[in-house]
């Protein structure tokens, strides 16, 4: 089992809410299966496989205001890595994860 499968399951569970919009972050990597790839915020990895499933909005990692603006009543799922690895070791700004949890 892999992280991609876990993210694929999260994608499916999000859909079970009846909502279709999802939010993920630029630079994030969530796997290479179709749902996980849709959540991945790396256009070069996505491009060969477009169109990807889902209505996914990508926001800048660490930008609380952008995250707040992207999340709506139609949002089923928000995917954020606590620390981005594949994009380089990117540590979120202080308070970002706590603010994201509140949103």
Secondary structure, DSSP 8 states (H G I E B T S, - for coil): --HHHHHHHHHHHHHTTT--EEEEETT----SSHHHHHH---HHHHGGG-S-SSEEEEE-TT-HHHHHHH--TTEEEEE--SEESTTSSEE--TTHHHHHHH-
